[in-house]
Each structure stands twice: as structure tokens, then as C-alpha cells.
Amino acid sequence: MLDKNGIAKRIAKEIKDGYYVNLGIGIPTLVANYIPETMDVVLQSENGLLGMGPFPFEGEEDPDVINAGKQTITMLPGSSIFDSAMSFGMIRARKVNLTILGAMEVSENGDIANWKIPGKMVKGMGGAMDLVASAENIIVAMQHVNKAGESKLLPKCTLPLTGVHCVKKIVTEFGVFDVLPQGGFKLLERAPGVTVEEIIKATAGELIIEGEVPEIVL
């Protein structure tokens, strides 16, 4: 199965030259480390930054330069810093080509729950609701099952929703899935060493399999 870095590597292949990309908290932040240097991509952080670079090496962190998840980051030459009003203006005006988010649950019709577990302390929604309401292309990077081994790809989300009918693609430790417009998770690629039968067993929502499913190539 893929580890977190493997998921990030696979998602990085979805990014195209010239894209403006927003990276969510968790696994999505790792995607910045796997974007080819030859590719012209601008990473946006909703706390007010265009031109985010990869994570800093240990000892080179600047505590004043952080992303929306309060992680220390780097800035590339030509980066710009601005206030949250301008940042969310970019998001709501659909200037961001691709949003990559983590999730606790995704339903087979593209609903996403990624901000709150009832009964547990939460700092707030953050920018997730604006991102899923405004982005035209949303890819979710997530673990396929929870700590109890239960599927997080479901017929219907059980947790409070962040957005509805918005997720286009999912990459987990098991594979790559399209969320079809009519509903259902279409298996596009499977992780190296993972069988289709294992993926079927780990997926609670409707899983669509057509023909031979290739392994992910990183």
C-alpha cells in the first residue's frame, strides 16, 4: 500500500503546468515536495500567500512563514503575501485551478466531511467550506480506512458535511478513484501489491470496476 508520501507523489501527477493550486492540511501539504522543478505551478495558502515552496529543512524554519495549518513553509522567489480578504477573494472568484484536501469521509456522490467530529474540540471550519464551494477541481488525499479498519469511502457521510457533490477524485493508500457524476467510486489504479479484492473489501460505497485495473506508477 502507499504511505503518505506515496499518496502525495501520485497526486502531484495530477498537477499541470500553469496551475494555481491550494493545498490543505495533512497529506496535501506533502504534494509541494513532489512537483517537478521544470513545471510552472503556483501554490496558494488561504492565510494569504502565493508562491509557497517545499517544507524547510530542519534548522532552516522561519516561524513567521507558515501555511494555513500553522506549519512552517518556504517561499519561492517572486512570492507575494497579502491579507485573508484578498486570499478568499481569489478562492471565491475561482482563480484556483485545483484544490487538494484531506478528508475524514467522502460519499459516493462526492460529498466531503473533513472539519469536525462531534464531541471533539475543533478550532473552526477554516477555509475548507469556501474551497469546496468554489473550486472546480477537488482531489482528496486520505486514508482509505479509519483506525478501526472501517471504510471512509461511504454510501453517505455520517459526519457533518463540509461540501456536497464536489469531490472529483480520491487518492488513498489503496488506489486512485474517480467520483462519477451519477455516483459511485470508479477504481482507476491500484496501489502496488494491492489486489482488487482487497479494495472491494475496504470500500463501503459503490465501487465500479471496469476491465483490468493497472498499478500506480510513481
N, C-alpha and C positions, 0 to 999 in steps of 0.2 A: 504493500500500500504506500501511497505518497505520504511524506511528512509535510509539515507546514511549509517548508522551503520548496518542496516539490509542487505543492498546490500553487504557490506564488510563481514559480517558474512557468507552469503551464498557463496561468492567467496572463503572464507577460506576453505570451504569443498572440493574445487577442488584441493587443495594442497596435495601432497603426501609426505610421509616420504622420506628424502634424496634429495628433490628438492632444486635446486638453483633458486631463484625467484627474478625478478625485479619488483618493484612497482612504477608505475607512479605517477604523481602529482594529488592531489584531492582525490576522494573517494578511489582509490587504496591504498593510504598510511594508511588508517584505517584498512586494512586487517591484518597488523602486530599485531594488538591488539587481534586478534581472532584465531591465530594459537595455537593449543594445546601445552602446555609446554612439553608434552611427545613426541612430534614429532620433529625429527631432520631436520630442514629446515634452509637454509642459505639465508638471504635476501641480494641482491646486489643493490647498488646505483651507477648509472653511473658516478657520480662525484668522485668515487674511494674508495668504501667501501664494504667489505664483512663482514657480521655479524651484520647487523642493527637490533636493538631491537625495542620495542614498543615506542610510544611517551612518553617523560618525563612528570612527574607530574609538575604542576605549582610551580615555585620556584626552581626546580631542573634542569632547562635547562642549557646547556653549549653552548654558542653562537659559539664556534669553531667546534661543532659537528653538521653538517647539512646534509640533503639529497640533491638530485638534484634540488628540488623545493625550496631550502633555508629554509626549516623548521627544527627546532631543533629536534634532534632524540637522541636515546640512542644506545650504543654499547654493545654487549654481550661479555662475556669472550671468548677470542680466536679470536676476530675480527681483521681484518687487513685493513690498509689504504695504498693506492697506487695512482699513477698518472692516469690521464684520458686515456693516451695511453694504459696502461695495462687494464683498465676497458673496453674500447671499443674493445680491443683485445679479451677479454673474450666473449663479446657480439657477435662480428663478427665471432668468432670461434664456435659459438653455444654451449657454455658451460652453458648458462642459460636455464633451463628446461621450465620455464613458465614466461611470461610477462603479467602483468596486467596493463591496461592503461585506462585512461578516454578518452572520445570522444565527439565531437560536433555532428558528424553524422557518421552512418555506413550504407553502402548499402547492398542490399540483396545478393550480390555476394562477400561480405567480404571486400570491400574497407573501409578505415577509413580516416576520416578528423578530426584532433584533434590539429592543431597547429596554424591556422590563420583564422581570419575573415577579409576579405578585407575592408580596410578603417580604421581598428582599429590598434593601436600600438601593435607591437609584438616584443619580445626580441630576437626571433630566433627559429629555429626548435628544438634546444636542441638535446637530444639523441633519440627522437621518431622515426626518419626515420631509424636509424641503428637498433633499436629494432624491428620494424615491418618487416624489410628486413631480419633479421637474426633469429628471434625466431621461433621455430617450433610450439609453442602453445601460442596463444594470446587470452586472455579473456578481454573483455571490460566491465568496470563498468561505467554506465552512467544514466542520467535521460532519460526517455522514450520520453518525450515531452519537448519542449522549453517553455520559459516564456509566449509565445503567445498561448500555448496549441497545437502547431504543432508537428507532429511526427518527431523524429530524426532517426527512422529506415525507410530508404527510398529505393525506387527502384534504385536510383542513387544519389550519393553525389553531393551537389551543391557547397560546399566549397572546397578550394584547398586540394588535397589529401596528406596524409602522406604515405600511402602504399596501394597496391592493392591486392585483393584476399588473405588476410592474417588473418582476424579475424575468430576465430573458435567458440567462444561462447560469449554471451552478458548477463549480469545481470542488470536489471533495477528495478525501483520501482514497475513495473507491473509483472515481472516474469523472467524466465530463458529461453534463446533461443539458439539453435544451428544454426550456419550458414552452410547450406548444400553445399556440393561441387558443385552441379548443380545449386545452387542459391536458395534463399528463407530463411525465418526465421522459424525454426520449434519450436513451443512452447512446452517446456519440463515440466515446472512447472509454476504455477501462484501464485502471492503473496496472502497471507491470506486475504480473503474478497473481492478479485478482481475476477470478472467474465470473462469468455472467451469473451463475447460480448464486454466488456469494452476494452479488449486488442485488439480485432479486430478493434474497432473504433479508437484506439490510434496509430495504425500501418499503415503507408503508403505503405511500401514494401510488397512483397508477404509473407503472413503468412500461414504456414502449420500446421494444427491441426489434430492429429490422436488419436481417441478414447477419453477416459476420461483423463483430464489433472489434475494431483494431485496438491495440495497446497504445497508451500515451507515449509519445516520443518527446523527450525533454532535450 
